[in-house]
Amino acid sequence: MPPAAWIQENIPVLLRPSLLLVTAIYHFFMTVFEVSFVERRPLSLFNITKLRHKSFARLWTKNGEAMSIEMPGPLTELLSACEGVVLDIGPGSGEILSRFDATRIKAMYGAEPAEVLHKGLLRNAEEKGFGEKYHALLCGGEPESLIPALHKSGILDISGRAGLASDGVFDEICCVRVLCSVPHAQETINGLYNLLKPGGRMIICEHVVNPWRTEGRMLARFMQIIYTLLGWPFFMGDCELQRHTPDFLKAAGDWDKFDLKYYGPKDAIPFVVGELVKKGGRSYAEVVKE
């Protein structure tokens, strides 16, 4: 391939994440400015964790809708087929709620840790026809945050075994661009697996480490390292570019179906998209037909 053609084909996809990183850095410093001079709370600058989370919430509020227009793979088809009782991890302001069919869903629980996003989340849920079927939970996807919130909501009983959740609560669990930033990824995914009913389905759309040894490429893998060194996790709400999420999902338990495919495997931010079905039961549709 001629050098000019190679540059035209490869450079945009390798450098595209830099635009998002620059935008995130801008919102971080705007957050610093607002806290210091608008809110007049300069001492809050010493709480770096809270400052970073507020900065990322600002980024998502300003750009989340635009960032959710184009999604990889058959995500819309997978989400539109969701039914029964659904858990959505990290819904943000509800930008992807339009991809669900609210008439198929009995109840939906959105686990969103950024309280500032809940107003938009509930507004979008109402506009998309969920009404009282939508429950916004102020928590993350990690068990120590999610389990108490589900218990408080009334959907989950807590057993006496070290506070573990009883199995089989949700017919569907949706993870869309969220497992990259949850703490203790394997533990979190194990917890989600336990909350899924036997025969239940998990919808996955996550960016992952570049599969450079198989269908990816080394240059894209190198760019992931560069973006990480430039502060991607710091400015992007603890988002990790180099997570081996498919491996974590496989290790979570037994699956009757494990259908994940790479999209943009040669990009600096490749995705895996697909569905997993937990072993040992029937789907929600099969149960309803009875």
Backbone as CSV, one residue per row, in Angstrom:
resi,resn,N_x,N_y,N_z,CA_x,CA_y,CA_z,C_x,C_y,C_z
1,MET,0.841,-1.192,0.000,0.000,0.000,0.000,0.881,1.249,0.000
2,PRO,0.613,2.220,-0.884,1.391,3.464,-0.916,1.316,4.185,0.426
3,PRO,2.394,4.878,0.813,2.408,5.566,2.116,1.230,6.513,2.310
4,ALA,0.886,7.272,1.261,-0.223,8.229,1.391,-1.533,7.517,1.693
5,ALA,-1.754,6.389,1.026,-2.979,5.632,1.246,-2.991,5.021,2.647
6,TRP,-1.815,4.543,3.097,-1.732,3.965,4.444,-2.056,5.019,5.490
7,ILE,-1.494,6.214,5.321,-1.743,7.305,6.278,-3.222,7.673,6.296
8,GLN,-3.819,7.771,5.115,-5.227,8.149,5.023,-6.132,7.105,5.673
9,GLU,-5.768,5.846,5.595,-6.598,4.771,6.134,-6.390,4.567,7.628
10,ASN,-5.170,4.776,8.124,-4.846,4.381,9.487,-4.767,5.520,10.498
11,ILE,-4.209,6.642,10.106,-3.981,7.729,11.067,-5.265,8.221,11.721
12,PRO,-6.367,8.422,10.956,-7.595,8.918,11.620,-8.087,8.022,12.746
13,VAL,-8.098,6.691,12.537,-8.629,5.804,13.578,-7.670,5.672,14.749
14,LEU,-6.380,5.891,14.500,-5.412,5.811,15.584,-5.381,7.083,16.424
15,LEU,-5.664,8.212,15.780,-5.595,9.497,16.484,-6.955,10.010,16.956
16,ARG,-8.027,9.372,16.511,-9.365,9.835,16.891,-9.541,9.914,18.407
17,PRO,-9.041,8.957,19.195,-9.199,9.072,20.648,-8.572,10.323,21.244
18,SER,-7.578,10.895,20.550,-6.928,12.100,21.078,-7.904,13.267,21.149
19,LEU,-8.882,13.314,20.238,-9.881,14.384,20.270,-10.725,14.284,21.534
20,LEU,-11.107,13.057,21.884,-11.888,12.862,23.099,-11.059,13.159,24.338
21,LEU,-9.796,12.774,24.316,-8.923,13.045,25.459,-8.736,14.539,25.658
22,VAL,-8.524,15.273,24.579,-8.375,16.730,24.675,-9.662,17.360,25.214
23,THR,-10.810,16.861,24.761,-12.095,17.366,25.252,-12.243,17.107,26.743
24,ALA,-11.833,15.927,27.188,-11.915,15.582,28.609,-10.993,16.472,29.448
25,ILE,-9.818,16.742,28.926,-8.876,17.625,29.636,-9.459,19.025,29.756
26,TYR,-10.087,19.480,28.684,-10.742,20.810,28.698,-11.798,20.866,29.802
27,HIS,-12.645,19.826,29.886,-13.709,19.834,30.885,-13.142,19.709,32.297
28,PHE,-12.012,19.052,32.443,-11.398,18.967,33.765,-10.973,20.353,34.248
29,PHE,-10.307,21.091,33.383,-9.854,22.421,33.795,-11.010,23.413,33.909
30,MET,-12.065,23.218,33.121,-13.258,24.050,33.299,-13.917,23.752,34.647
31,THR,-13.878,22.483,35.057,-14.416,22.113,36.360,-13.593,22.752,37.478
32,VAL,-12.278,22.739,37.327,-11.402,23.395,38.293,-11.739,24.879,38.392
33,PHE,-11.964,25.514,37.247,-12.306,26.941,37.224,-13.636,27.192,37.932
34,GLU,-14.634,26.371,37.638,-15.955,26.564,38.234,-15.915,26.382,39.755
35,VAL,-15.205,25.344,40.191,-15.117,25.089,41.627,-14.384,26.223,42.336
36,SER,-13.347,26.749,41.694,-12.508,27.780,42.324,-13.157,29.150,42.324
37,PHE,-13.738,29.548,41.172,-14.158,30.946,41.010,-15.662,31.148,40.922
38,VAL,-16.404,30.135,40.496,-17.850,30.279,40.408,-18.493,29.800,41.713
39,GLU,-18.145,28.579,42.129,-18.682,28.053,43.380,-17.913,28.570,44.593
40,ARG,-16.708,29.065,44.349,-15.851,29.625,45.406,-15.591,28.607,46.519
41,ARG,-15.203,27.421,46.093,-14.858,26.352,47.037,-13.472,25.803,46.696
42,PRO,-12.439,26.631,46.803,-11.094,26.195,46.399,-10.569,24.989,47.179
43,LEU,-11.034,24.823,48.423,-10.563,23.682,49.201,-11.023,22.357,48.593
44,SER,-12.097,22.397,47.795,-12.596,21.183,47.148,-11.615,20.650,46.120
45,LEU,-10.683,21.486,45.688,-9.694,21.052,44.707,-8.767,19.982,45.267
46,PHE,-8.699,19.887,46.596,-7.826,18.891,47.210,-8.462,17.495,47.196
47,ASN,-9.774,17.451,46.933,-10.460,16.157,46.799,-10.403,15.763,45.317
48,ILE,-9.283,15.202,44.913,-9.047,14.918,43.500,-10.052,13.918,42.940
49,THR,-10.379,12.899,43.711,-11.313,11.886,43.223,-12.671,12.493,42.895
50,LYS,-13.193,13.283,43.812,-14.483,13.927,43.591,-14.412,14.910,42.423
51,LEU,-13.297,15.609,42.321,-13.109,16.575,41.238,-13.106,15.869,39.886
52,ARG,-12.413,14.733,39.810,-12.353,13.972,38.564,-13.723,13.453,38.168
53,HIS,-14.476,12.955,39.134,-15.799,12.431,38.847,-16.737,13.548,38.388
54,LYS,-16.610,14.704,39.005,-17.434,15.839,38.602,-17.063,16.293,37.191
55,SER,-15.782,16.241,36.881,-15.311,16.608,35.557,-15.846,15.660,34.498
56,PHE,-15.822,14.353,34.803,-16.316,13.375,33.827,-17.820,13.496,33.644
57,ALA,-18.536,13.786,34.731,-19.978,13.999,34.620,-20.274,15.213,33.736
58,ARG,-19.433,16.235,33.853,-19.583,17.419,33.003,-19.339,17.060,31.543
59,LEU,-18.290,16.277,31.300,-17.991,15.816,29.945,-19.171,15.049,29.364
60,TRP,-19.739,14.141,30.157,-20.829,13.311,29.649,-22.095,14.137,29.421
61,THR,-22.364,15.089,30.316,-23.533,15.937,30.158,-23.463,16.744,28.863
62,LYS,-22.272,17.229,28.534,-22.087,18.051,27.345,-21.963,17.232,26.061
63,ASN,-21.420,16.022,26.162,-21.061,15.272,24.959,-21.638,13.862,24.876
64,GLY,-22.322,13.410,25.927,-22.801,12.035,25.968,-23.732,11.677,24.825
65,GLU,-24.625,12.583,24.477,-25.574,12.294,23.400,-24.857,12.116,22.065
66,ALA,-23.905,13.018,21.771,-23.152,12.911,20.517,-22.297,11.645,20.499
67,MET,-21.771,11.245,21.656,-20.931,10.058,21.745,-21.735,8.761,21.637
68,SER,-23.055,8.873,21.684,-23.903,7.683,21.663,-24.671,7.523,20.356
69,ILE,-24.432,8.396,19.397,-25.159,8.310,18.122,-24.738,7.077,17.344
70,GLU,-23.434,6.905,17.169,-22.921,5.755,16.443,-22.371,4.738,17.443
71,MET,-22.978,3.560,17.431,-22.543,2.493,18.319,-22.135,1.288,17.481
72,PRO,-21.135,0.543,17.913,-20.598,-0.551,17.081,-21.485,-1.780,17.043
73,GLY,-21.393,-2.502,15.921,-22.026,-3.809,15.814,-23.540,-3.779,15.909
74,PRO,-24.138,-4.920,16.237,-25.603,-5.046,16.281,-26.199,-4.645,17.623
75,LEU,-25.650,-3.617,18.250,-26.082,-3.265,19.603,-27.566,-2.922,19.652
76,THR,-28.041,-2.133,18.693,-29.453,-1.731,18.708,-30.366,-2.942,18.645
77,GLU,-30.047,-3.915,17.790,-30.863,-5.115,17.676,-30.860,-5.908,18.980
78,LEU,-29.701,-5.984,19.625,-29.598,-6.731,20.878,-30.400,-6.064,21.987
79,LEU,-30.297,-4.742,22.080,-31.009,-4.025,23.146,-32.516,-4.015,22.905
80,SER,-32.916,-3.904,21.655,-34.348,-3.832,21.349,-35.059,-5.141,21.671
81,ALA,-34.299,-6.237,21.795,-34.888,-7.538,22.118,-34.954,-7.793,23.616
82,CYS,-34.445,-6.884,24.428,-34.462,-7.075,25.879,-35.894,-7.114,26.398
83,GLU,-36.135,-7.988,27.378,-37.473,-8.106,27.944,-37.389,-8.608,29.380
84,GLY,-38.500,-8.497,30.070,-38.545,-8.927,31.464,-37.999,-7.876,32.405
85,VAL,-37.263,-8.311,33.407,-36.646,-7.416,34.388,-35.189,-7.203,33.976
86,VAL,-34.822,-5.944,33.756,-33.535,-5.604,33.133,-32.709,-4.742,34.077
87,LEU,-31.416,-5.040,34.138,-30.457,-4.214,34.868,-29.525,-3.559,33.860
88,ASP,-29.469,-2.237,33.881,-28.591,-1.486,32.981,-27.491,-0.850,33.823
89,ILE,-26.250,-1.273,33.584,-25.124,-0.768,34.366,-24.562,0.493,33.699
90,GLY,-24.492,1.585,34.466,-23.910,2.828,33.963,-24.672,3.454,32.818
91,PRO,-25.973,3.748,32.972,-26.753,4.314,31.867,-26.473,5.781,31.581
92,GLY,-25.685,6.448,32.438,-25.412,7.865,32.214,-26.687,8.678,32.311
93,SER,-26.959,9.491,31.287,-28.186,10.285,31.246,-29.277,9.592,30.436
94,GLY,-29.076,8.322,30.123,-30.100,7.575,29.406,-30.066,7.763,27.899
95,GLU,-28.863,8.028,27.370,-28.756,8.295,25.935,-29.116,7.099,25.060
96,ILE,-28.988,5.876,25.581,-29.289,4.707,24.745,-30.660,4.096,25.054
97,LEU,-31.460,4.748,25.885,-32.768,4.198,26.227,-33.676,4.082,25.012
98,SER,-33.463,4.926,24.003,-34.290,4.865,22.800,-34.073,3.567,22.022
99,ARG,-32.995,2.844,22.321,-32.708,1.587,21.613,-33.449,0.390,22.219
100,PHE,-34.062,0.592,23.377,-34.875,-0.457,23.991,-36.325,-0.331,23.529
101,ASP,-37.059,-1.434,23.609,-38.502,-1.437,23.379,-39.171,-1.501,24.743
102,ALA,-39.642,-0.353,25.218,-40.187,-0.273,26.576,-41.381,-1.186,26.776
103,THR,-42.104,-1.524,25.711,-43.289,-2.379,25.856,-42.919,-3.823,26.189
104,ARG,-41.670,-4.210,25.911,-41.222,-5.585,26.183,-40.652,-5.734,27.590
105,ILE,-40.433,-4.617,28.251,-39.722,-4.627,29.529,-40.693,-4.474,30.696
106,LYS,-40.578,-5.380,31.649,-41.437,-5.346,32.831,-40.951,-4.309,33.832
107,ALA,-39.654,-4.264,34.053,-39.041,-3.276,34.951,-37.579,-3.128,34.560
108,MET,-37.064,-1.918,34.687,-35.652,-1.668,34.381,-35.017,-0.904,35.531
109,TYR,-33.824,-1.355,35.919,-33.059,-0.732,36.989,-31.763,-0.189,36.389
110,GLY,-31.541,1.118,36.522,-30.338,1.748,36.001,-29.385,2.089,37.121
111,ALA,-28.229,1.434,37.162,-27.233,1.659,38.211,-26.265,2.732,37.759
112,GLU,-26.506,3.973,38.181,-25.691,5.112,37.757,-25.096,5.817,38.987
113,PRO,-23.753,5.811,39.134,-23.132,6.379,40.330,-23.046,7.906,40.340
114,ALA,-23.205,8.548,39.182,-23.101,10.012,39.124,-24.487,10.628,39.355
115,GLU,-24.692,11.165,40.535,-26.011,11.696,40.891,-26.437,12.834,39.973
116,VAL,-25.476,13.612,39.489,-25.794,14.745,38.640,-26.442,14.306,37.321
117,LEU,-26.266,13.046,36.935,-26.838,12.543,35.681,-28.247,11.975,35.859
118,HIS,-28.700,11.825,37.082,-29.986,11.166,37.328,-31.173,11.972,36.801
119,LYS,-31.103,13.277,36.855,-32.211,14.094,36.361,-32.451,13.826,34.879
120,GLY,-31.372,13.836,34.096,-31.495,13.554,32.672,-31.898,12.115,32.414
121,LEU,-31.413,11.186,33.246,-31.736,9.779,33.100,-33.237,9.549,33.274
122,LEU,-33.805,10.102,34.323,-35.231,9.926,34.578,-36.072,10.643,33.528
123,ARG,-35.601,11.789,33.057,-36.329,12.503,32.002,-36.367,11.675,30.713
124,ASN,-35.217,11.114,30.338,-35.162,10.295,29.133,-36.012,9.031,29.284
125,ALA,-36.001,8.431,30.481,-36.810,7.238,30.717,-38.295,7.547,30.537
126,GLU,-38.712,8.702,31.015,-40.117,9.116,30.864,-40.449,9.362,29.397
127,GLU,-39.558,10.049,28.697,-39.804,10.373,27.284,-39.839,9.135,26.406
128,LYS,-39.081,8.095,26.801,-39.008,6.878,25.984,-40.070,5.850,26.381
129,GLY,-40.993,6.233,27.242,-42.140,5.388,27.534,-41.979,4.396,28.669
130,PHE,-40.937,4.549,29.495,-40.744,3.619,30.605,-41.623,3.961,31.805
131,GLY,-41.830,5.251,32.048,-42.664,5.666,33.158,-42.190,5.094,34.475
132,GLU,-43.133,4.530,35.236,-42.809,4.000,36.559,-42.046,2.683,36.504
133,LYS,-41.869,2.143,35.312,-41.107,0.890,35.186,-39.612,1.118,35.353
134,TYR,-39.173,2.392,35.277,-37.740,2.675,35.368,-37.372,3.097,36.783
135,HIS,-36.296,2.489,37.302,-35.823,2.784,38.651,-34.345,3.172,38.576
136,ALA,-34.039,4.407,38.905,-32.657,4.887,38.898,-32.020,4.614,40.258
137,LEU,-30.898,3.905,40.240,-30.189,3.555,41.466,-28.896,4.361,41.556
138,LEU,-28.652,4.966,42.692,-27.432,5.740,42.892,-26.330,4.799,43.359
139,CYS,-25.693,4.130,42.411,-24.657,3.158,42.736,-23.894,2.797,41.476
140,GLY,-22.767,2.092,41.657,-22.003,1.580,40.539,-22.316,0.114,40.310
141,GLY,-21.527,-0.533,39.455,-21.752,-1.930,39.148,-21.030,-2.889,40.062
142,GLU,-20.099,-2.391,40.884,-19.346,-3.256,41.782,-20.252,-3.742,42.914
143,PRO,-20.071,-4.971,43.375,-20.996,-5.565,44.354,-21.196,-4.731,45.616
144,GLU,-20.128,-4.144,46.143,-20.261,-3.403,47.398,-21.134,-2.158,47.255
145,SER,-21.331,-1.697,46.028,-22.198,-0.559,45.775,-23.566,-1.005,45.255
146,LEU,-23.558,-1.943,44.318,-24.793,-2.371,43.651,-25.717,-3.171,44.557
147,ILE,-25.171,-4.122,45.299,-26.005,-5.018,46.111,-26.832,-4.245,47.150
148,PRO,-26.242,-3.331,47.936,-27.071,-2.573,48.884,-28.148,-1.735,48.191
149,ALA,-27.823,-1.170,47.016,-28.802,-0.357,46.306,-29.980,-1.207,45.811
150,LEU,-29.686,-2.401,45.320,-30.757,-3.297,44.877,-31.598,-3.769,46.061
151,HIS,-30.928,-4.023,47.176,-31.647,-4.427,48.384,-32.578,-3.308,48.851
152,LYS,-32.075,-2.084,48.810,-32.870,-0.930,49.228,-34.064,-0.725,48.304
153,SER,-33.902,-1.049,47.036,-34.984,-0.870,46.070,-36.100,-1.887,46.258
154,GLY,-35.801,-2.978,46.980,-36.799,-3.990,47.258,-36.791,-5.177,46.327
155,ILE,-35.930,-5.178,45.316,-35.916,-6.279,44.360,-35.024,-7.428,44.803
156,LEU,-34.147,-7.182,45.759,-33.132,-8.171,46.099,-33.124,-8.479,47.591
157,ASP,-33.134,-9.768,47.906,-32.937,-10.210,49.283,-31.458,-10.508,49.492
158,ILE,-30.974,-10.234,50.685,-29.580,-10.509,51.026,-29.539,-11.760,51.890
159,SER,-28.718,-12.719,51.498,-28.579,-13.940,52.297,-27.647,-13.682,53.465
160,GLY,-27.555,-14.637,54.346,-26.684,-14.497,55.500,-25.251,-14.882,55.212
161,ARG,-24.970,-15.231,53.946,-23.632,-15.708,53.606,-22.742,-14.538,53.197
162,ALA,-22.194,-13.877,54.180,-21.264,-12.763,53.932,-21.885,-11.679,53.070
163,GLY,-23.204,-11.515,53.175,-23.855,-10.438,52.439,-23.963,-10.675,50.956
164,LEU,-23.867,-11.929,50.494,-23.968,-12.208,49.077,-25.419,-12.122,48.616
165,ALA,-25.594,-11.743,47.360,-26.941,-11.646,46.826,-27.460,-13.026,46.456
166,SER,-28.755,-13.202,46.595,-29.361,-14.431,46.090,-29.315,-14.410,44.573
167,ASP,-29.102,-15.576,43.971,-28.972,-15.661,42.517,-30.320,-15.465,41.827
168,GLY,-30.244,-15.142,40.542,-31.430,-15.167,39.705,-32.403,-14.047,39.910
169,VAL,-31.979,-12.801,39.704,-32.857,-11.652,39.885,-33.271,-11.046,38.543
170,PHE,-32.339,-10.996,37.586,-32.592,-10.283,36.335,-32.651,-11.220,35.139
171,ASP,-33.583,-10.903,34.230,-33.674,-11.628,32.965,-32.609,-11.156,31.983
172,GLU,-32.254,-9.885,32.066,-31.247,-9.304,31.171,-30.365,-8.345,31.971
173,ILE,-29.082,-8.331,31.653,-28.167,-7.329,32.207,-27.412,-6.708,31.049
174,CYS,-27.425,-5.386,30.978,-26.805,-4.662,29.865,-25.573,-3.911,30.348
175,CYS,-24.459,-4.154,29.686,-23.205,-3.472,29.990,-22.726,-2.778,28.718
176,VAL,-22.966,-1.491,28.638,-22.612,-0.720,27.448,-21.593,0.346,27.845
177,ARG,-20.359,0.132,27.453,-19.261,1.075,27.709,-19.124,1.397,29.194
178,VAL,-19.115,0.376,30.021,-19.050,0.618,31.459,-18.043,-0.279,32.164
179,LEU,-17.813,-1.493,31.670,-16.894,-2.416,32.332,-15.445,-1.959,32.235
180,CYS,-15.177,-0.968,31.393,-13.828,-0.413,31.283,-13.440,0.382,32.518
181,SER,-14.433,0.815,33.300,-14.126,1.715,34.413,-14.539,1.193,35.780
182,VAL,-15.184,0.030,35.827,-15.572,-0.481,37.149,-14.331,-0.947,37.896
183,PRO,-14.278,-0.723,39.211,-13.142,-1.226,39.987,-13.227,-2.736,40.137
184,HIS,-12.086,-3.404,40.209,-12.045,-4.849,40.412,-12.924,-5.552,39.375
185,ALA,-12.515,-5.478,38.110,-13.353,-5.932,37.007,-13.841,-7.369,37.165
186,GLN,-12.946,-8.292,37.509,-13.367,-9.682,37.619,-14.406,-9.876,38.716
187,GLU,-14.183,-9.264,39.862,-15.144,-9.373,40.962,-16.487,-8.767,40.576
188,THR,-16.448,-7.632,39.891,-17.690,-6.978,39.477,-18.466,-7.839,38.488
189,ILE,-17.770,-8.395,37.505,-18.432,-9.231,36.499,-18.963,-10.506,37.136
190,ASN,-18.213,-11.076,38.087,-18.710,-12.249,38.814,-20.024,-11.930,39.532
191,GLY,-20.084,-10.735,40.124,-21.298,-10.325,40.819,-22.476,-10.175,39.875
192,LEU,-22.224,-9.630,38.691,-23.295,-9.485,37.704,-23.774,-10.850,37.223
193,TYR,-22.851,-11.761,37.038,-23.218,-13.128,36.638,-24.156,-13.750,37.676
194,ASN,-23.873,-13.542,38.950,-24.710,-14.099,40.014,-26.106,-13.490,40.025
195,LEU,-26.220,-12.248,39.583,-27.519,-11.573,39.579,-28.371,-11.951,38.376
196,LEU,-27.772,-12.620,37.410,-28.485,-13.023,36.200,-29.179,-14.363,36.430
197,LYS,-30.439,-14.447,36.037,-31.168,-15.702,36.181,-30.563,-16.777,35.272
198,PRO,-30.613,-18.038,35.656,-30.235,-19.103,34.728,-31.067,-18.985,33.447
199,GLY,-30.406,-19.008,32.305,-31.089,-18.780,31.044,-31.197,-17.315,30.685
200,GLY,-30.785,-16.440,31.600,-30.818,-15.006,31.348,-29.702,-14.577,30.417
201,ARG,-29.827,-13.373,29.898,-28.921,-12.893,28.854,-28.160,-11.650,29.313
202,MET,-26.897,-11.584,28.962,-26.093,-10.404,29.218,-25.703,-9.780,27.881
203,ILE,-26.008,-8.494,27.716,-25.677,-7.756,26.497,-24.390,-6.984,26.750
204,ILE,-23.421,-7.156,25.851,-22.109,-6.553,26.041,-21.765,-5.644,24.869
205,CYS,-21.325,-4.431,25.181,-20.724,-3.525,24.199,-19.624,-2.773,24.945
206,GLU,-18.401,-3.262,24.824,-17.303,-2.733,25.623,-16.042,-2.570,24.778
207,HIS,-15.311,-1.467,25.011,-14.005,-1.357,24.358,-12.980,-2.088,25.215
208,VAL,-12.006,-2.690,24.548,-11.103,-3.623,25.216,-9.671,-3.418,24.722
209,VAL,-8.766,-4.175,25.322,-7.378,-4.145,24.880,-7.312,-4.621,23.428
210,ASN,-6.462,-4.000,22.638,-6.360,-4.378,21.233,-5.839,-5.804,21.083
211,PRO,-6.540,-6.644,20.289,-6.120,-8.043,20.115,-5.005,-8.164,19.079
212,TRP,-3.873,-7.538,19.350,-2.831,-7.396,18.340,-2.197,-8.735,17.952
213,ARG,-2.309,-9.735,18.808,-1.720,-11.043,18.480,-2.577,-11.832,17.483
214,THR,-3.839,-11.440,17.316,-4.726,-12.192,16.423,-5.221,-11.297,15.283
215,GLU,-6.357,-10.632,15.491,-6.924,-9.829,14.407,-6.669,-8.336,14.545
216,GLY,-5.984,-7.926,15.604,-5.663,-6.514,15.767,-4.322,-6.166,15.164
217,ARG,-3.656,-5.152,15.714,-2.325,-4.791,15.226,-1.521,-4.123,16.330
218,MET,-0.220,-4.276,16.220,0.685,-3.815,17.258,0.677,-2.301,17.405
219,LEU,0.571,-1.569,16.282,0.591,-0.110,16.353,-0.587,0.416,17.160
220,ALA,-1.761,-0.170,16.961,-2.931,0.243,17.720,-2.751,-0.078,19.206
221,ARG,-2.146,-1.229,19.479,-1.870,-1.593,20.870,-0.898,-0.597,21.494
222,PHE,0.090,-0.169,20.729,1.057,0.817,21.203,0.368,2.142,21.510
223,MET,-0.588,2.555,20.656,-1.303,3.814,20.884,-2.143,3.750,22.155
224,GLN,-2.657,2.568,22.490,-3.384,2.437,23.749,-2.480,2.737,24.937
225,ILE,-1.256,2.269,24.863,-0.286,2.543,25.930,0.017,4.037,26.004
226,ILE,0.176,4.667,24.835,0.471,6.104,24.793,-0.661,6.913,25.415
227,TYR,-1.905,6.614,25.030,-3.044,7.350,25.577,-3.155,7.148,27.091
228,THR,-2.838,5.950,27.541,-2.875,5.683,28.983,-1.835,6.534,29.705
229,LEU,-0.628,6.611,29.149,0.433,7.417,29.750,0.100,8.909,29.726
230,LEU,-0.697,9.330,28.744,-1.089,10.738,28.642,-2.211,11.106,29.613
231,GLY,-2.703,10.103,30.348,-3.686,10.403,31.392,-5.116,10.007,31.084
232,TRP,-5.327,9.098,30.127,-6.687,8.700,29.774,-7.501,8.262,30.994
233,PRO,-7.023,7.354,31.834,-7.836,6.953,32.996,-8.136,8.123,33.943
234,PHE,-7.181,9.017,34.111,-7.366,10.143,35.033,-8.473,11.069,34.555
235,PHE,-8.431,11.441,33.276,-9.380,12.421,32.748,-10.696,11.805,32.285
236,MET,-10.731,10.481,32.103,-11.918,9.825,31.543,-12.646,8.965,32.575
237,GLY,-12.657,9.404,33.819,-13.456,8.719,34.831,-13.032,7.306,35.121
238,ASP,-11.712,7.069,35.216,-11.137,5.753,35.522,-11.289,4.743,34.381
239,CYS,-11.610,5.221,33.193,-11.740,4.342,32.035,-10.380,3.743,31.663
240,GLU,-10.346,2.419,31.513,-9.123,1.710,31.152,-9.199,1.261,29.689
241,LEU,-8.170,1.573,28.920,-8.136,1.180,27.513,-7.619,-0.239,27.313
242,GLN,-7.018,-0.817,28.320,-6.274,-2.060,28.129,-6.845,-3.239,28.916
243,ARG,-8.144,-3.259,29.111,-8.752,-4.339,29.882,-9.049,-5.558,29.003
244,HIS,-8.824,-6.730,29.595,-9.096,-7.999,28.928,-10.503,-8.473,29.306
245,THR,-11.487,-7.659,28.990,-12.862,-7.913,29.418,-13.411,-9.252,28.940
246,PRO,-13.170,-9.694,27.695,-13.678,-11.019,27.290,-13.184,-12.147,28.189
247,ASP,-11.939,-12.058,28.632,-11.403,-13.083,29.527,-12.123,-13.068,30.870
248,PHE,-12.393,-11.868,31.381,-13.114,-11.748,32.653,-14.521,-12.337,32.533
249,LEU,-15.175,-12.083,31.409,-16.533,-12.589,31.202,-16.535,-14.116,31.119
250,LYS,-15.571,-14.679,30.406,-15.490,-16.139,30.298,-15.275,-16.780,31.659
251,ALA,-14.474,-16.131,32.493,-14.133,-16.699,33.799,-15.235,-16.529,34.837
252,ALA,-16.277,-15.742,34.516,-17.315,-15.438,35.505,-18.172,-16.647,35.844
253,GLY,-18.338,-17.580,34.900,-19.189,-18.742,35.151,-19.447,-19.527,33.880
254,ASP,-20.451,-20.381,33.925,-20.789,-21.228,32.778,-21.821,-20.535,31.897
255,TRP,-21.576,-20.551,30.595,-22.463,-19.911,29.631,-22.963,-20.935,28.619
256,ASP,-24.260,-20.905,28.333,-24.798,-21.705,27.234,-24.442,-21.076,25.894
257,LYS,-24.310,-19.763,25.911,-23.960,-19.039,24.692,-22.960,-17.953,25.046
258,PHE,-21.886,-17.889,24.292,-20.870,-16.855,24.494,-20.512,-16.317,23.108
259,ASP,-21.251,-15.314,22.683,-21.123,-14.791,21.322,-20.655,-13.338,21.358
260,LEU,-19.342,-13.152,21.328,-18.753,-11.820,21.297,-17.901,-11.694,20.034
261,LYS,-18.039,-10.558,19.340,-17.245,-10.320,18.138,-16.547,-8.966,18.258
262,TYR,-15.349,-8.883,17.679,-14.610,-7.624,17.656,-15.134,-6.726,16.547
263,TYR,-15.213,-5.437,16.857,-15.548,-4.420,15.869,-14.469,-3.347,15.929
264,GLY,-13.875,-3.056,14.773,-12.733,-2.147,14.726,-11.520,-2.730,15.413
265,PRO,-11.171,-4.000,15.156,-10.061,-4.625,15.883,-8.708,-3.984,15.621
266,LYS,-8.583,-3.255,14.538,-7.311,-2.606,14.233,-7.246,-1.172,14.747
267,ASP,-8.308,-0.726,15.421,-8.360,0.637,15.945,-7.700,0.712,17.325
268,ALA,-7.417,1.931,17.737,-6.866,2.135,19.076,-7.913,1.855,20.150
269,ILE,-9.199,1.951,19.778,-10.272,1.630,20.711,-11.194,0.610,20.045
270,PRO,-10.799,-0.662,20.052,-11.659,-1.707,19.501,-12.754,-2.093,20.490
271,PHE,-13.872,-2.581,19.970,-14.996,-3.000,20.804,-15.256,-4.489,20.646
272,VAL,-15.824,-5.069,21.683,-16.463,-6.375,21.563,-17.950,-6.162,21.813
273,VAL,-18.765,-6.752,20.953,-20.219,-6.601,21.040,-20.849,-7.981,20.883
274,GLY,-21.856,-8.261,21.690,-22.546,-9.531,21.545,-23.404,-9.858,22.744
275,GLU,-23.786,-11.125,22.851,-24.669,-11.567,23.921,-24.146,-12.858,24.543
276,LEU,-24.371,-12.986,25.841,-23.999,-14.164,26.598,-25.262,-14.690,27.280
277,VAL,-25.443,-15.990,27.287,-26.612,-16.588,27.938,-26.135,-17.506,29.048
278,LYS,-26.618,-17.262,30.244,-26.196,-18.031,31.414,-26.739,-19.457,31.347
279,LYS,-25.908,-20.379,31.701,-26.257,-21.796,31.633,-27.261,-22.182,32.722
280,GLY,-28.115,-23.139,32.372,-28.908,-23.777,33.409,-30.346,-23.356,33.542
281,GLY,-30.939,-22.738,32.522,-32.330,-22.331,32.675,-32.954,-21.959,31.353
282,ARG,-34.165,-21.380,31.434,-34.902,-20.959,30.255,-34.941,-19.440,30.188
283,SER,-35.078,-18.937,28.992,-35.148,-17.495,28.805,-36.490,-16.956,29.312
284,TYR,-36.575,-15.654,29.465,-37.800,-15.006,29.914,-38.952,-15.302,28.954
285,ALA,-38.665,-15.272,27.646,-39.712,-15.516,26.647,-40.255,-16.932,26.772
286,GLU,-39.382,-17.910,27.044,-39.839,-19.295,27.186,-40.725,-19.463,28.414
287,VAL,-40.369,-18.777,29.487,-41.159,-18.867,30.710,-42.529,-18.233,30.498
288,VAL,-42.568,-17.082,29.834,-43.826,-16.361,29.609,-44.777,-17.184,28.736
289,LYS,-44.240,-17.904,27.760,-45.075,-18.688,26.845,-45.854,-19.766,27.577
290,GLU,-45.343,-20.212,28.709,-46.045,-21.226,29.489,-47.301,-20.636,30.158
